[in-house]
Amino acid sequence: MPTLITNLPSYEVWVRKEYLTDHKSGHGEFVKGIWVSAKSIPGRAFYFETYLPEYAAMFDKLPISAFLSSPEIPDPDMTLHNLQFWNCMDYGVIAVQKQFIGSMHYEVYTRDYGNQTGTYICTLDNYHSDVDAIDYSTSEQPAEHKSHNLLELDNGQFCLYPNNRMRIYDNSITPETPKIPDFKVSTVYYQVENGHDRDGLGSEDNYFWETAKERKTNRVGINVAAGNSDQYDITGMYHDENVKTNTDNAPELGWNEWTSHIRCLRWTFWGLK
């Protein structure tokens, strides 16, 4: 397992002490801490590793429900399954800070406590990191993958919520009354190398290479310019029987010269030169 753990922003938190005693004591007490890292184990909540300065100690494997932004009981005091919507999806995990939306206002739709507002910290995201291991998870399936956005809630707790249980408001660009999303879950595996004409680049060594289809088109254009046809334009991109190409005085050029000429015309047509 090449990942399992990822660094977190060094965020100051308060730890409910009952989580430090296996829920046997310490209820209503709080210990100051600083987040260090997060662990991702499929089928479980994220585990947070926290440094506790007054003990000069590290404590591992705490869920998001163990943490508060101030040393007091929150209102409402939400349970773990209201604070993290989905379990970890794979051992592969990364923490990123999405800067563009980092300072916006967040609203999450909880299971049992309606809408709660908060502030963005970072995002934990899963992926399948080991190509030699069987991928039994859903972290890379379009319809099932979820991001875990880590927020500090205004009620004093923290949460990990997916994109489709949040609204994000910007004072400058979000309208006063945003539309209600009518989106559908993405189920398509988008890719660009299969399902169309073969590019046939295995025999190409040119820096400005052309696909097999483009090379065939260029040869048509070369034949036209050499006088073999009078009904195709020189680029081979359009057919117009009303447009004739005058090839009566076509110069005698070699293959390389004609190829260079045609490419120059095509690049000029495309706006690349």
ZADRENPA-101470 format. One record per atom (N, C-alpha, C): residue in one letter; y, x, z. Coordinates in steps of 0.05 Angstrom, whole numbers, padded with zeros to 5 digits, always signed. Example, Ala and Ser with C-alpha at 12.3 -4.5 7.8 and 13.67 -1.06 7.14 Angstrom:
A-00114+00264+00156 A-00090+00246+00156 A-00066+00264+00156 S-00045+00257+00142 S-00021+00273+00143 S+00001+00258+00157 
% end
This chain:
M-00024+00017+00000 M+00000+00000+00000 M+00025+00018+00000 P+00038+00021-00023 P+00060+00040-00024 P+00086+00030-00010 T+00089+00005-00004 T+00114-00004+00009 T+00109-00015+00037 L+00105-00041+00040 L+00101-00054+00066 L+00127-00057+00082 I+00144-00036+00081 I+00167-00034+00099 I+00192-00027+00083 T+00215-00038+00091 T+00240-00032+00077 T+00262-00029+00098 N+00282-00012+00093 N+00305-00009+00110 N+00322-00034+00110 L+00335-00039+00133 L+00354-00061+00135 L+00382-00051+00141 P+00402-00066+00135 P+00429-00059+00145 P+00428-00056+00175 S+00443-00037+00186 S+00443-00032+00215 S+00460-00053+00229 Y+00449-00077+00231 Y+00463-00101+00241 Y+00458-00104+00270 E+00480-00108+00286 E+00477-00113+00315 E+00468-00141+00321 V+00448-00144+00337 V+00437-00170+00344 V+00431-00171+00374 W+00424-00195+00384 W+00414-00198+00411 W+00385-00209+00409 V+00367-00196+00424 V+00339-00204+00423 V+00333-00222+00447 R+00320-00244+00442 R+00310-00261+00464 R+00289-00245+00478 K+00292-00241+00504 K+00275-00223+00519 K+00246-00234+00520 E+00242-00260+00518 E+00214-00270+00519 E+00197-00259+00496 Y+00210-00251+00474 Y+00195-00240+00452 Y+00187-00211+00458 L+00200-00198+00477 L+00194-00171+00485 L+00172-00170+00506 T+00165-00193+00517 T+00144-00194+00538 T+00121-00212+00529 D+00117-00216+00504 D+00096-00233+00493 D+00098-00262+00504 H+00123-00271+00508 H+00130-00298+00517 H+00120-00304+00545 K+00115-00283+00561 K+00106-00288+00588 K+00128-00289+00609 S+00151-00278+00602 S+00174-00278+00620 S+00199-00272+00604 G+00222-00271+00618 G+00247-00264+00604 G+00261-00286+00590 H+00252-00311+00594 H+00264-00334+00580 H+00293-00337+00590 G+00312-00341+00571 G+00340-00343+00577 G+00354-00317+00581 E+00340-00294+00578 E+00352-00267+00579 E+00354-00256+00551 F+00373-00237+00548 F+00378-00226+00521 F+00382-00196+00523 V+00373-00181+00503 V+00375-00152+00502 V+00388-00145+00476 K+00408-00128+00478 K+00423-00119+00454 K+00406-00101+00436 G+00407-00105+00410 G+00391-00089+00392 G+00405-00084+00365 I+00394-00067+00349 I+00404-00061+00322 I+00380-00061+00303 W+00382-00076+00282 W+00360-00077+00262 W+00356-00050+00249 V+00331-00043+00245 V+00323-00018+00232 V+00309-00024+00206 S+00288-00040+00206 S+00272-00045+00182 S+00258-00072+00184 A+00246-00080+00161 A+00231-00105+00160 A+00204-00099+00147 K+00183-00112+00156 K+00156-00109+00145 K+00148-00135+00132 S+00133-00132+00110 S+00123-00154+00094 S+00093-00154+00093 I+00080-00173+00105 I+00051-00177+00104 I+00046-00204+00093 P+00031-00206+00071 P+00027-00233+00059 P+00015-00253+00078 G+00026-00277+00077 G+00017-00299+00094 G+00029-00299+00122 R+00048-00282+00128 R+00060-00281+00154 R+00091-00282+00151 A+00104-00287+00173 A+00134-00286+00173 A+00142-00256+00171 F+00166-00251+00162 F+00176-00223+00162 F+00177-00213+00191 Y+00169-00187+00194 Y+00170-00174+00220 Y+00194-00155+00220 F+00211-00157+00240 F+00234-00140+00242 F+00230-00118+00263 E+00238-00094+00256 E+00237-00071+00275 E+00265-00067+00285 T+00268-00065+00311 T+00295-00065+00324 T+00297-00043+00344 Y+00320-00029+00343 Y+00326-00009+00363 Y+00340-00021+00387 L+00331-00016+00411 L+00342-00027+00436 L+00356-00004+00451 P+00383-00001+00448 P+00396+00022+00460 P+00393+00026+00490 E+00395+00004+00506 E+00394+00007+00535 E+00366+00016+00545 Y+00346+00013+00528 Y+00319+00023+00535 Y+00312+00049+00520 A+00329+00057+00501 A+00324+00080+00484 A+00296+00076+00471 A+00291+00051+00462 A+00265+00044+00452 A+00267+00028+00425 M+00245+00029+00410 M+00242+00013+00386 M+00221-00009+00392 F+00227-00033+00382 F+00207-00055+00384 F+00202-00066+00357 D+00177-00069+00350 D+00169-00077+00323 D+00157-00105+00323 K+00155-00116+00298 K+00141-00141+00293 K+00153-00165+00307 L+00179-00168+00306 L+00193-00192+00316 L+00201-00210+00293 P+00196-00236+00295 P+00204-00255+00274 P+00234-00260+00275 I+00244-00273+00255 I+00273-00279+00253 I+00282-00297+00276 S+00264-00313+00288 S+00272-00330+00310 S+00277-00316+00336 A+00271-00290+00337 A+00275-00274+00361 A+00304-00265+00364 F+00320-00269+00344 F+00347-00257+00343 F+00370-00277+00344 L+00391-00269+00358 L+00416-00285+00360 L+00440-00267+00355 S+00462-00279+00347 S+00486-00264+00342 S+00503-00260+00368 S+00497-00276+00389 S+00510-00273+00415 S+00490-00280+00437 P+00495-00269+00461 P+00475-00273+00483 P+00477-00300+00497 E+00470-00321+00482 E+00471-00348+00492 E+00452-00365+00476 I+00443-00387+00489 I+00425-00405+00475 I+00440-00420+00453 P+00429-00419+00428 P+00443-00432+00406 P+00441-00462+00407 D+00459-00475+00392 D+00459-00504+00390 D+00465-00511+00361 P+00445-00523+00346 P+00418-00528+00355 P+00401-00503+00357 D+00380-00504+00373 D+00362-00482+00377 D+00338-00487+00358 M+00339-00475+00334 M+00319-00482+00314 M+00294-00465+00316 T+00272-00476+00309 T+00246-00463+00310 T+00242-00444+00286 L+00222-00427+00288 L+00217-00407+00267 L+00214-00419+00239 H+00199-00441+00237 H+00195-00452+00210 H+00219-00466+00199 N+00240-00469+00215 N+00266-00478+00205 N+00284-00455+00198 L+00277-00431+00207 L+00293-00407+00202 L+00282-00390+00179 Q+00256-00391+00174 Q+00244-00378+00150 Q+00228-00399+00136 F+00234-00404+00111 F+00221-00426+00097 F+00194-00420+00086 W+00190-00395+00076 W+00164-00386+00065 W+00155-00361+00077 N+00128-00357+00079 N+00117-00332+00088 N+00122-00310+00068 C+00117-00285+00076 C+00118-00263+00057 C+00098-00267+00035 M+00104-00258+00011 M+00088-00264-00012 M+00072-00240-00022 D+00078-00216-00012 D+00063-00192-00020 D+00070-00169-00001 Y+00056-00146-00004 Y+00063-00123+00012 Y+00088-00109+00000 G+00092-00111-00026 G+00115-00099-00038 G+00140-00114-00030 V+00160-00099-00019 V+00184-00112-00009 V+00208-00093-00013 I+00231-00104-00019 I+00256-00089-00022 I+00278-00105-00010 A+00298-00091+00002 A+00322-00104+00012 A+00346-00096-00006 V+00361-00116-00015 V+00384-00111-00032 V+00407-00128-00021 Q+00431-00118-00025 Q+00456-00132-00018 Q+00469-00141-00044 K+00471-00167-00048 K+00482-00178-00072 K+00513-00180-00068 Q+00527-00160-00078 Q+00555-00157-00071 Q+00572-00180-00081 F+00566-00190-00105 F+00584-00211-00116 F+00585-00236-00098 I+00562-00243-00087 I+00562-00267-00070 I+00562-00261-00041 G+00567-00235-00034 G+00565-00226-00006 G+00585-00239+00012 S+00609-00244+00003 S+00631-00255+00020 S+00635-00285+00017 M+00617-00298+00003 M+00621-00327-00001 M+00610-00343+00023 H+00616-00369+00023 H+00608-00386+00045 H+00581-00399+00038 Y+00563-00399+00057 Y+00536-00408+00052 Y+00530-00434+00068 E+00513-00451+00055 E+00504-00475+00068 E+00474-00477+00062 V+00457-00479+00083 V+00429-00481+00079 V+00419-00509+00087 Y+00399-00519+00074 Y+00388-00545+00080 Y+00361-00541+00095 T+00361-00544+00121 T+00338-00539+00138 T+00318-00561+00136 R+00294-00556+00148 R+00273-00576+00148 R+00281-00600+00167 D+00290-00593+00191 D+00294-00613+00212 D+00322-00616+00223 Y+00340-00598+00215 Y+00367-00599+00227 Y+00389-00602+00207 G+00383-00614+00184 G+00404-00619+00165 G+00416-00593+00154 N+00442-00595+00146 N+00456-00572+00134 N+00467-00554+00156 Q+00463-00528+00153 Q+00474-00508+00171 Q+00489-00488+00154 T+00512-00478+00164 T+00528-00459+00149 T+00525-00431+00160 G+00532-00411+00144 G+00529-00383+00153 G+00541-00363+00134 T+00535-00337+00140 T+00546-00314+00125 T+00523-00297+00115 Y+00526-00287+00091 Y+00506-00270+00078 Y+00504-00242+00090 I+00479-00232+00093 I+00475-00204+00102 I+00462-00188+00080 C+00438-00196+00071 C+00424-00183+00050 C+00401-00201+00040 T+00386-00192+00021 T+00363-00207+00010 T+00338-00190+00011 L+00316-00202+00022 L+00290-00190+00021 L+00274-00202-00002 D+00262-00186-00019 D+00248-00196-00042 D+00221-00183-00045 N+00201-00198-00051 N+00173-00188-00054 N+00166-00183-00083 Y+00148-00164-00087 Y+00137-00158-00114 Y+00109-00146-00110 H+00093-00145-00131 H+00067-00133-00129 H+00069-00103-00136 S+00067-00086-00116 S+00074-00058-00119 S+00051-00040-00128 D+00026-00049-00124 D+00003-00032-00130 D-00012-00043-00154 V-00010-00030-00177 V-00023-00040-00201 V-00053-00038-00199 D-00064-00021-00181 D-00093-00018-00178 D-00105-00039-00159 A-00088-00054-00145 A-00098-00074-00127 A-00097-00102-00140 I-00116-00118-00133 I-00117-00145-00144 I-00092-00161-00135 D-00079-00173-00154 D-00055-00188-00148 D-00063-00217-00141 Y-00068-00222-00115 Y-00076-00249-00107 Y-00052-00265-00097 S-00029-00253-00098 S-00005-00266-00088 S+00009-00281-00110 T+00032-00293-00104 T+00048-00307-00124 T+00076-00295-00127 S+00079-00270-00118 S+00106-00259-00118 S+00117-00254-00146 E+00100-00253-00167 E+00109-00248-00194 E+00104-00272-00213 Q+00097-00295-00201 Q+00094-00319-00217 Q+00120-00334-00218 P+00131-00340-00242 P+00158-00352-00243 P+00161-00378-00227 A+00140-00395-00227 A+00143-00420-00214 A+00140-00419-00184 E+00130-00396-00173 E+00124-00394-00145 E+00140-00373-00130 H+00152-00353-00144 H+00167-00332-00131 H+00191-00343-00116 K+00197-00333-00093 K+00220-00340-00077 K+00234-00315-00067 S+00261-00316-00067 S+00277-00295-00053 S+00281-00304-00024 H+00285-00285-00007 H+00290-00291+00022 H+00318-00280+00028 N+00338-00298+00028 N+00365-00290+00033 N+00370-00290+00064 L+00377-00267+00074 L+00381-00264+00103 L+00410-00271+00110 L+00413-00292+00127 L+00440-00302+00134 L+00443-00302+00164 E+00468-00298+00173 E+00476-00303+00201 E+00488-00331+00202 L+00475-00349+00216 L+00484-00377+00217 L+00506-00380+00238 D+00522-00400+00233 D+00545-00405+00251 D+00536-00416+00278 N+00511-00426+00280 N+00501-00436+00306 N+00492-00413+00324 G+00492-00388+00314 G+00484-00365+00330 G+00456-00354+00323 Q+00442-00366+00305 Q+00416-00356+00297 Q+00417-00342+00269 F+00395-00331+00260 F+00393-00319+00234 F+00371-00334+00218 C+00372-00333+00192 C+00352-00346+00176 C+00346-00331+00151 L+00323-00337+00138 L+00314-00326+00113 L+00308-00350+00094 Y+00326-00355+00075 Y+00324-00379+00059 Y+00323-00373+00029 P+00308-00389+00014 P+00306-00385-00015 P+00331-00397-00029 N+00335-00389-00054 N+00359-00397-00069 N+00361-00428-00071 N+00338-00441-00074 N+00338-00470-00079 N+00340-00487-00054 R+00346-00474-00031 R+00353-00489-00007 R+00380-00481+00003 M+00397-00471-00015 M+00424-00462-00007 M+00445-00472-00027 R+00469-00474-00017 R+00493-00477-00034 R+00511-00454-00026 I+00524-00442-00046 I+00542-00419-00042 I+00569-00426-00053 Y+00590-00424-00036 Y+00617-00433-00044 Y+00636-00410-00045 D+00651-00407-00066 D+00672-00388-00069 D+00699-00402-00070 N+00718-00393-00054 N+00744-00406-00052 N+00759-00407-00079 S+00754-00387-00096 S+00769-00384-00120 S+00756-00399-00144 I+00730-00396-00147 I+00718-00406-00172 I+00700-00431-00168 T+00693-00439-00144 T+00677-00463-00140 T+00696-00487-00138 P+00691-00508-00154 P+00707-00532-00152 P+00705-00546-00125 E+00724-00563-00119 E+00724-00577-00093 E+00699-00594-00089 T+00690-00606-00111 T+00665-00622-00109 T+00646-00611-00131 P+00628-00593-00123 P+00609-00582-00143 P+00589-00603-00152 K+00578-00599-00176 K+00557-00616-00186 K+00532-00613-00170 I+00516-00634-00169 I+00489-00633-00157 I+00470-00621-00177 P+00457-00599-00170 P+00438-00586-00189 P+00416-00605-00198 D+00411-00605-00224 D+00389-00621-00235 D+00369-00603-00249 F+00367-00578-00238 F+00350-00558-00250 F+00320-00563-00246 K+00303-00551-00263 K+00274-00552-00260 K+00264-00524-00254 V+00241-00523-00241 V+00229-00497-00234 V+00222-00482-00260 S+00228-00456-00261 S+00222-00440-00284 S+00192-00434-00285 T+00179-00440-00308 T+00150-00436-00310 T+00143-00417-00334 V+00163-00408-00349 V+00159-00392-00373 V+00158-00362-00366 Y+00139-00348-00377 Y+00138-00319-00375 Y+00153-00308-00400 Y+00178-00301-00396 Y+00194-00291-00418 Y+00188-00262-00425 Q+00184-00256-00450 Q+00180-00228-00459 Q+00188-00227-00488 V+00192-00202-00499 V+00204-00199-00525 V+00187-00183-00545 E+00164-00173-00537 E+00149-00156-00555 E+00125-00169-00569 N+00118-00193-00561 N+00095-00207-00574 N+00104-00234-00584 G+00088-00245-00603 G+00093-00272-00612 G+00112-00273-00636 H+00117-00250-00649 H+00134-00250-00673 H+00124-00228-00692 D+00138-00223-00714 D+00130-00203-00733 D+00127-00176-00720 R+00105-00162-00727 R+00101-00135-00716 R+00123-00116-00726 D+00133-00100-00707 D+00155-00081-00714 D+00145-00057-00730 G+00119-00049-00726 G+00108-00028-00741 G+00123-00002-00739 L+00129+00007-00715 L+00145+00031-00712 L+00129+00057-00707 G+00102+00054-00709 G+00085+00077-00704 G+00089+00100-00723 S+00099+00094-00747 S+00103+00115-00767 S+00132+00123-00770 E+00150+00112-00753 E+00178+00118-00755 E+00186+00142-00737 D+00201+00161-00748 D+00212+00183-00732 D+00242+00185-00734 N+00255+00165-00747 N+00284+00165-00749 N+00297+00155-00723 Y+00320+00168-00716 Y+00334+00160-00693 Y+00344+00131-00695 F+00356+00125-00718 F+00365+00097-00724 F+00342+00084-00740 W+00321+00077-00726 W+00297+00066-00738 W+00301+00037-00748 E+00284+00029-00765 E+00283+00001-00775 E+00256-00010-00772 T+00254-00036-00767 T+00228-00049-00764 T+00215-00051-00792 A+00189-00058-00792 A+00175-00061-00817 A+00188-00082-00835 K+00198-00104-00822 K+00211-00125-00837 K+00237-00115-00849 E+00252-00099-00834 E+00277-00088-00844 E+00272-00068-00867 R+00251-00052-00864 R+00245-00032-00885 R+00238-00047-00911 K+00222-00069-00909 K+00215-00084-00932 K+00240-00096-00945 T+00258-00107-00929 T+00282-00118-00939 T+00299-00097-00954 N+00301-00073-00942 N+00316-00052-00955 N+00305-00044-00982 R+00278-00044-00984 R+00266-00037-01010 R+00273-00058-01031 V+00274-00084-01023 V+00283-00105-01042 V+00311-00099-01051 G+00329-00092-01032 G+00356-00086-01039 G+00359-00062-01058 I+00342-00042-01054 I+00342-00018-01070 I+00334-00025-01099 N+00313-00041-01101 N+00304-00049-01128 N+00326-00065-01142 V+00340-00082-01128 V+00361-00097-01140 V+00383-00079-01150 A+00391-00060-01134 A+00413-00042-01141 A+00404-00024-01165 A+00378-00019-01168 A+00369-00002-01189 A+00366-00018-01215 G+00370-00044-01215 G+00370-00060-01239 G+00345-00076-01243 N+00327-00078-01223 N+00302-00093-01227 N+00305-00122-01223 S+00328-00132-01212 S+00332-00160-01208 S+00362-00165-01208 D+00370-00190-01214 D+00399-00196-01214 D+00404-00221-01197 Q+00386-00229-01180 Q+00390-00253-01164 Q+00390-00248-01134 Y+00390-00224-01125 Y+00390-00218-01096 Y+00414-00200-01090 D+00428-00206-01068 D+00450-00188-01061 D+00439-00162-01050 I+00456-00142-01049 I+00447-00114-01043 I+00435-00111-01015 T+00444-00128-00996 T+00434-00125-00969 T+00407-00138-00965 G+00399-00156-00983 G+00373-00170-00981 G+00373-00191-00959 M+00397-00198-00949 M+00399-00216-00926 M+00403-00245-00935 Y+00414-00249-00959 Y+00420-00276-00969 Y+00410-00278-00998 H+00403-00302-01007 H+00396-00307-01035 H+00415-00328-01045 D+00430-00322-01066 D+00449-00341-01078 D+00448-00337-01108 E+00437-00356-01122 E+00434-00353-01151 E+00461-00353-01165 N+00482-00361-01151 N+00509-00361-01163 N+00522-00334-01161 V+00511-00317-01145 V+00523-00290-01141 V+00506-00270-01156 K+00517-00257-01176 K+00502-00238-01192 K+00511-00210-01184 T+00492-00192-01185 T+00497-00164-01180 T+00498-00149-01206 N+00520-00136-01212 N+00522-00121-01237 N+00509-00094-01233 T+00487-00089-01247 T+00472-00064-01244 T+00471-00049-01270 D+00487-00057-01290 D+00485-00044-01316 D+00491-00014-01315 N+00509-00007-01297 N+00517+00021-01295 N+00508+00034-01269 A+00486+00025-01259 A+00476+00036-01234 A+00469+00065-01237 P+00479+00083-01219 P+00474+00111-01222 P+00445+00118-01215 E+00436+00140-01226 E+00409+00149-01221 E+00409+00164-01194 L+00399+00150-01174 L+00397+00163-01147 L+00368+00164-01138 G+00362+00184-01121 G+00336+00186-01110 G+00331+00166-01088 W+00306+00166-01078 W+00298+00147-01057 W+00315+00150-01032 N+00319+00175-01023 N+00335+00180-00998 N+00364+00171-01001 E+00375+00176-01025 E+00403+00169-01029 E+00406+00138-01028 W+00387+00124-01041 W+00389+00095-01041 W+00384+00084-01013 T+00365+00095-00998 T+00360+00087-00970 T+00385+00090-00953 S+00399+00113-00956 S+00423+00117-00941 S+00445+00097-00949 H+00447+00092-00975 H+00467+00073-00985 H+00462+00045-00974 I+00438+00036-00975 I+00431+00009-00965 I+00437+00007-00935 R+00428+00027-00919 R+00433+00026-00890 R+00463+00025-00884 C+00478+00040-00899 C+00507+00041-00895 C+00519+00013-00900 L+00510-00001-00921 L+00519-00027-00927 L+00511-00047-00905 R+00486-00045-00896 R+00476-00063-00875 R+00492-00059-00849 W+00496-00034-00841 W+00511-00029-00816 W+00540-00039-00818 T+00552-00036-00842 T+00579-00046-00846 T+00579-00076-00844 F+00559-00089-00856 F+00557-00119-00855 F+00554-00129-00826 W+00537-00114-00810 W+00532-00123-00782 W+00555-00116-00763 G+00575-00101-00773 G+00597-00093-00756 G+00590-00069-00738 L+00570-00053-00747 L+00563-00030-00731 L+00576-00005-00740 K+00592-00006-00761 K+00605+00018-00771 K+00634+00010-00779 
% end
